[in-house]
């Protein structure tokens, strides 16, 4: 994952293989490009679990990344686990985003909002998406998926 500074929309834009995958703004890290809201919610759950492990605040749990609910609060959809709100789902074409598809964003802790820490947290989340294979559900990488025989 590469990070590029961007002063027009957010602090940084995130790229993988020249495909834009997300952003870092003042208080959140977001990833976009999922074909369905369920894919974005699953990705948010995986990313949040990895972030919680990195923060050292997650006790051993037998919950899987599929143990979450999507709750609507007015026009906002939240991904919620048993303990807390994990992420906010972003519908396609929200705020004229340059990346198509559904997305999610996770709020950073105040001490993680410095550029170097925010970038490190974004890398943790991206590694989680890649290690679980959820990144292959992103529209940016749809051409990489081979059709079944």
Secondary structure, DSSP 8 states (H G I E B T S, - for coil): -EEEE-SSSSSEEEEETTEEEEEE-SSEEEEEEESSHHHHHHHHHHHHHHHHHHHT--------TT--EEEEETTEEEEE-SSSEEEEEE-TTGGG-SS-SEEEEEE--GGG-SHHHHHHHHHHHHHHHHHHTGGGGBGGGGGGS----
